[in-house]
Amino acid sequence: MDIRQLEAFVYTVKYQRFSLAAQKLYLSQATVSSHLNTLEKELNTQLLTRTTKRLSVTPEGQTTYTYAAE
């Protein structure tokens, strides 16, 4: 687990959009997405539910967000 992955996750949850999280972090959207995918693989759980129109946090994601936001 890398601090950049957690930071990307926190910003994505906070802004509810990959593109806005990427903009705030001065990263590309692809990089933010890659950080989140890697974090989910390392934790072996889905943190976000992604659809074409919505992004929602799973219960596991909420626990991780609480930890990471601190």
KOLVOSE-748645 format. One record per residue: z, x, y of N, C-alpha, C in turn; residue number from 1; residue in three letters. Coordinates in pm, 1 decimal, padded with zeros to 6 digits, always signed. Atoms other than C-alpha are relative to their C-alpha. Example, Ala and Ser with C-alpha at 12.3 -4.5 7.8 and 13.67 -1.06 7.14 Angstrom:
> n.zz; n.xx; n.yy; ca.zz; ca.xx; ca.yy; c.zz; c.xx; c.yy; i; aa
> +00000.0; +00089.0; -00119.0; +00780.0; +01230.0; -00450.0; +00000.0; +00090.0; +00120.0; 1; ALA $
> -00006.0; -00082.0; -00119.0; +00714.0; +01367.0; -00106.0; +00073.0; -00077.0; +00109.0; 2; SER $
END
This chain:
> n.zz; n.xx; n.yy; ca.zz; ca.xx; ca.yy; c.zz; c.xx; c.yy; i; aa
> +00000.0; +00084.8; -00116.8; +00000.0; +00000.0; +00000.0; +00000.0; +00089.9; +00123.8; 1; MET $
> +00019.9; -00079.3; -00120.3; -00102.7; +00133.1; +00337.8; +00040.3; -00083.8; +00121.5; 2; ASP $
> -00042.6; +00071.2; -00120.9; +00037.1; +00041.7; +00679.2; -00119.2; -00068.7; +00068.1; 3; ILE $
> +00119.7; +00061.2; -00061.5; -00319.2; -00029.0; +00800.2; -00037.0; -00130.1; -00069.4; 4; ARG $
> +00027.6; +00123.3; +00074.2; -00363.1; -00288.2; +00526.4; +00095.8; -00110.1; +00043.5; 5; GLN $
> -00099.0; +00099.1; -00043.3; -00041.4; -00463.3; +00624.6; -00026.6; -00045.1; +00143.5; 6; LEU $
> +00030.4; +00033.6; -00139.2; -00136.3; -00448.5; +00991.8; -00120.7; -00094.2; +00008.1; 7; GLU $
> +00117.6; +00087.5; +00002.8; -00475.8; -00603.2; +00920.0; +00038.0; -00138.9; -00050.6; 8; ALA $
> -00045.5; +00128.2; +00053.3; -00306.7; -00875.5; +00716.5; +00078.7; -00077.9; +00105.5; 9; PHE $
> -00081.6; +00066.3; -00102.1; -00052.7; -00955.6; +00990.6; -00088.0; -00054.1; +00111.9; 10; VAL $
> +00088.1; +00044.8; -00108.6; -00321.3; -00975.9; +01259.2; -00090.7; -00113.9; -00044.9; 11; TYR $
> +00085.9; +00106.7; +00050.6; -00544.7; -01191.3; +01040.5; +00077.2; -00130.8; -00009.5; 12; THR $
> -00082.6; +00120.9; +00007.5; -00263.1; -01437.3; +00974.7; +00031.5; -00049.7; +00141.3; 13; VAL $
> -00037.3; +00036.9; -00136.6; -00158.7; -01433.0; +01340.3; -00114.4; -00069.6; +00073.7; 14; LYS $
> +00114.7; +00053.7; -00074.2; -00508.5; -01503.3; +01475.7; -00086.3; -00095.8; -00081.9; 15; TYR $
> +00070.7; +00092.3; +00089.0; -00638.6; -01702.1; +01174.8; -00151.5; +00023.9; -00007.1; 16; GLN $
> +00142.4; -00035.9; +00006.6; -00975.2; -01522.6; +01197.8; -00013.5; +00149.6; -00023.3; 17; ARG $
> +00026.4; -00141.2; +00026.0; -01102.6; -01197.0; +01056.9; -00059.2; +00067.4; +00122.3; 18; PHE $
> +00069.8; -00060.9; -00112.7; -01323.9; -01137.2; +01357.3; +00094.3; +00029.8; +00116.2; 19; SER $
> -00093.9; -00022.3; -00110.0; -01044.6; -01175.4; +01613.1; +00101.8; +00107.8; -00036.9; 20; LEU $
> -00090.2; -00106.5; +00045.7; -00807.3; -00960.7; +01406.6; -00068.7; +00135.6; +00012.7; 21; ALA $
> +00076.1; -00124.9; -00008.9; -01076.3; -00693.6; +01388.3; -00013.1; +00044.0; +00145.7; 22; ALA $
> +00014.3; -00031.5; -00142.0; -01132.4; -00710.9; +01763.0; +00131.5; +00055.8; +00056.3; 23; GLN $
> -00131.0; -00043.9; -00050.4; -00758.8; -00674.1; +01837.5; +00040.0; +00136.5; -00055.5; 24; LYS $
> -00033.1; -00127.3; +00064.1; -00730.8; -00379.9; +01596.5; -00103.9; +00109.4; +00027.4; 25; LEU $
> +00110.4; -00093.4; -00027.4; -01050.7; -00212.1; +01723.5; -00062.8; +00050.9; -00128.7; 26; TYR $
> +00064.9; -00029.8; +00127.2; -01198.9; -00225.0; +01374.3; -00116.2; -00095.9; -00018.6; 27; LEU $
> +00105.6; +00094.5; +00033.2; -01504.2; -00387.0; +01223.4; +00058.7; -00110.4; -00087.4; 28; SER $
> -00045.2; +00111.2; +00083.5; -01468.4; -00721.7; +01051.6; -00003.5; +00040.0; -00147.8; 29; GLN $
> +00011.7; -00046.0; +00138.6; -01582.6; -00559.4; +00728.0; +00118.8; +00088.5; -00039.5; 30; ALA $
> -00114.4; -00085.7; +00028.6; -01302.1; -00303.2; +00752.4; +00126.4; -00082.4; -00020.4; 31; THR $
> -00116.5; +00087.7; +00014.5; -01037.9; -00573.6; +00801.8; -00007.2; -00071.5; -00134.6; 32; VAL $
> +00018.1; +00068.6; +00127.6; -01178.2; -00765.4; +00506.1; +00026.1; +00094.5; -00116.7; 33; SER $
> -00021.2; -00099.9; +00104.5; -01177.7; -00450.0; +00295.3; +00148.3; +00032.8; -00014.9; 34; SER $
> -00143.9; -00026.2; +00004.8; -00815.3; -00375.2; +00387.2; +00073.3; -00113.3; -00071.5; 35; HIS $
> -00066.4; +00114.4; +00062.0; -00713.0; -00725.9; +00284.5; -00031.6; -00010.2; -00148.4; 36; LEU $
> +00037.7; +00002.7; +00142.2; -00906.6; -00715.6; -00042.6; +00075.6; +00106.2; -00078.4; 37; ASN $
> -00072.4; -00108.3; +00066.2; -00747.2; -00382.1; -00131.3; +00147.6; -00033.8; -00013.3; 38; THR $
> -00140.6; +00039.1; +00003.7; -00400.4; -00512.1; -00043.2; +00024.2; -00105.3; -00107.9; 39; LEU $
> -00013.7; +00103.7; +00102.4; -00451.2; -00819.4; -00261.6; -00010.9; +00059.3; -00139.9; 40; GLU $
> +00013.7; -00063.8; +00130.8; -00565.0; -00601.1; -00552.3; +00124.6; +00080.3; -00034.5; 41; LYS $
> -00119.3; -00080.4; +00025.0; -00267.3; -00367.9; -00514.1; +00121.5; -00086.7; -00031.9; 42; GLU $
> -00112.4; +00090.0; +00024.0; -00023.0; -00659.3; -00504.0; -00026.9; -00095.3; -00115.9; 43; LEU $
> +00042.3; +00084.5; +00111.7; -00215.2; -00838.1; -00779.4; +00026.0; -00149.1; +00026.9; 44; ASN $
> -00016.4; +00139.9; -00037.8; -00203.5; -01169.8; -00593.3; -00092.1; -00034.2; +00116.8; 45; THR $
> +00082.0; +00046.4; -00111.1; -00407.6; -01376.0; -00352.2; +00092.6; -00033.6; +00116.9; 46; GLN $
> -00083.5; +00020.4; -00118.2; -00257.4; -01368.1; -00002.9; -00057.0; -00106.7; +00092.4; 47; LEU $
> +00069.0; +00094.8; -00086.8; -00515.1; -01580.3; +00178.2; -00098.1; -00082.5; -00080.6; 48; LEU $
> +00103.4; +00085.2; +00056.7; -00728.5; -01873.8; +00077.8; -00109.9; -00009.2; +00104.6; 49; THR $
> +00111.3; -00004.6; -00094.6; -01067.8; -01834.1; +00238.0; -00101.8; -00107.6; -00034.5; 50; ARG $
> +00112.8; +00091.8; +00012.8; -01322.7; -02110.0; +00291.2; -00093.3; +00030.7; +00115.6; 51; THR $
> +00095.1; -00027.6; -00107.8; -01623.4; -02117.3; +00517.7; +00053.2; -00043.0; +00136.0; 52; THR $
> -00049.3; +00050.3; -00127.6; -01429.4; -02305.7; +00784.1; +00147.2; +00028.7; +00026.6; 53; LYS $
> -00144.0; -00016.9; -00018.3; -01060.9; -02228.5; +00724.3; +00052.0; +00123.7; -00070.9; 54; ARG $
> -00073.4; -00110.3; +00059.4; -00825.5; -01950.7; +00643.8; +00144.6; -00047.4; -00009.7; 55; LEU $
> -00138.8; +00043.2; +00014.1; -00486.0; -02042.1; +00500.2; +00077.6; +00103.1; -00080.7; 56; SER $
> -00088.1; -00096.9; +00063.2; -00192.3; -01838.4; +00381.2; +00060.9; -00063.1; -00124.6; 57; VAL $
> -00061.6; +00046.4; +00125.4; -00075.4; -01876.4; +00022.0; +00152.1; +00020.8; +00010.0; 58; THR $
> -00145.7; -00025.0; -00000.6; +00299.0; -01891.0; -00056.8; +00033.0; +00149.3; -00014.9; 59; PRO $
> -00020.3; -00144.2; +00014.6; +00279.4; -01527.8; -00170.9; -00035.5; +00073.1; +00128.7; 60; GLU $
> +00041.1; -00057.9; -00127.6; +00096.8; -01446.3; +00150.6; +00104.9; -00020.6; +00108.1; 61; GLY $
> -00104.4; +00027.2; -00098.5; +00372.2; -01608.5; +00356.2; +00118.0; +00094.9; -00019.6; 62; GLN $
> -00107.8; -00094.8; +00029.2; +00633.5; -01394.4; +00183.3; -00038.0; +00140.4; +00047.0; 63; THR $
> +00047.7; -00131.5; -00041.3; +00424.8; -01082.7; +00241.9; -00006.4; +00010.0; +00151.3; 64; THR $
> +00008.6; +00000.3; -00146.5; +00366.3; -01180.0; +00604.8; +00138.6; +00017.5; +00062.7; 65; TYR $
> -00136.2; -00012.1; -00051.1; +00740.7; -01219.5; +00665.4; +00048.0; +00144.6; -00010.0; 66; THR $
> -00037.5; -00139.1; +00021.9; +00800.2; -00874.3; +00519.9; -00077.2; +00092.9; +00094.0; 67; TYR $
> +00085.9; -00090.8; -00077.2; +00506.9; -00709.1; +00698.3; +00019.2; -00013.9; +00150.3; 68; ALA $
> -00016.2; +00022.9; -00143.9; +00574.4; -00865.5; +01039.1; +00123.7; +00071.0; +00054.9; 69; ALA $
> -00120.8; -00069.6; -00043.6; +00915.6; -00700.8; +01050.2; -00031.3; +00145.4; +00022.8; 70; GLU $
END
